[in-house]
């Protein structure tokens, strides 16, 4: 996030990341293939102080959901407010009228990516 790579940070948050034999191994869903390029990973590693760390990115099925951060409070009423506001938006209403379906999750883009 600090390097301006918000899409890449979101992709890493939804990936499995492990350090195996001094190599950073990232397994990410296929939809993040554009967000986790070599240059993005190198930029992030340089920022973290590991410019020479080897890495490998695999795209495929992520076996487990990302673990919740331990000290991250979730405010349910605030999420309900965000959902209500999103569903009341005229463009969202029109989209739902045209295509039907249900809205399962609404992300508050004003919140930091890890909350």
C-alpha positions in Angstrom: 0.0 0.0 0.0 2.8 2.4 0.9 4.4 2.1 -2.6 1.1 2.9 -4.3 0.5 -0.7 -5.5 -3.0 -0.9 -4.1 -4.2 -3.6 -6.5 -1.1 -5.7 -5.9 -1.6 -5.3 -2.1 -5.2 -6.5 -2.4 -4.0 -9.5 -4.5 -1.4 -10.5 -2.0 -4.0 -10.2 0.8 -6.1 -12.7 -1.0 -3.2 -15.1 -1.8 -1.3 -17.8 0.1 2.3 -16.6 0.8 5.1 -18.7 2.2 8.8 -18.4 2.6 10.4 -21.7 1.6 14.1 -22.2 1.3 14.7 -18.5 1.2 12.2 -18.1 -1.7 9.0 -16.2 -1.4 6.2 -18.3 -2.9 2.9 -16.7 -3.7 -0.1 -18.7 -4.8 -2.8 -16.3 -6.1 -6.2 -16.6 -7.8 -5.9 -16.3 -11.6 -7.8 -13.0 -11.7 -4.8 -11.3 -10.1 -2.4 -12.2 -12.8 -2.1 -8.6 -14.0 -1.7 -7.3 -10.4 1.2 -9.5 -9.4 3.8 -9.0 -12.1 7.5 -9.2 -11.5 8.0 -5.5 -11.3 5.3 -5.1 -8.7 6.7 -7.8 -6.5 10.3 -6.4 -6.9 9.1 -2.9 -5.9 7.3 -4.3 -2.8 10.3 -6.4 -1.8 12.7 -3.4 -2.2 10.4 -1.3 0.0 10.4 -4.0 2.7 14.2 -4.2 2.6 14.5 -7.5 0.8 15.6 -6.4 -2.7 17.5 -9.7 -3.5 14.9 -12.1 -2.2 13.9 -14.7 -4.8 10.2 -15.1 -5.4 7.8 -17.2 -7.4 4.2 -16.5 -8.2 1.8 -19.3 -9.1 -1.7 -18.6 -10.3 -4.4 -21.1 -9.5 -6.7 -22.2 -6.7 -6.0 -20.8 -3.3 -6.6 -23.6 -0.8 -7.5 -21.5 2.3 -9.1 -18.2 2.9 -6.7 -15.5 4.1 -6.4 -15.4 7.9 -8.0 -12.5 9.7 -5.6 -10.2 11.3 -5.6 -10.6 15.1 -6.1 -7.0 16.2 -8.5 -5.9 13.4 -11.8 -4.8 14.8 -14.8 -5.2 12.5 -17.7 -2.8 12.9 -20.8 -4.6 11.8 -23.1 -1.6 12.0 -20.8 0.4 9.7 -20.7 -2.5 7.2 -24.6 -2.5 7.2 -24.6 1.2 6.6 -22.2 0.8 3.6 -24.3 -2.0 2.2 -27.5 0.0 2.6 -25.9 3.0 0.9 -24.6 0.9 -1.9 -27.9 -0.9 -2.6 -29.8 2.4 -2.6 -27.6 3.9 -5.3 -29.6 4.4 -8.6 -27.0 2.7 -10.8 -26.9 -0.4 -8.5 -30.7 -0.5 -8.5 -30.8 -0.4 -12.3 -28.2 -3.1 -12.6 -30.1 -5.4 -10.2 -33.3 -4.8 -12.2 -31.7 -5.7 -15.4 -29.6 -8.7 -14.3 -31.3 -9.9 -11.1 -29.3 -11.9 -8.6 -28.2 -11.0 -5.2 -25.5 -8.8 -3.6 -23.4 -11.0 -1.3 -20.6 -8.7 -0.3 -20.1 -4.9 -0.3 -16.6 -3.6 0.2 -16.1 -0.2 1.7 -13.4 1.3 -0.5 -12.8 4.1 1.9 -11.4 1.7 4.5 -7.8 0.4 4.5 -7.4 -2.8 2.5 -6.7 -5.0 5.5 -9.9 -4.1 7.5 
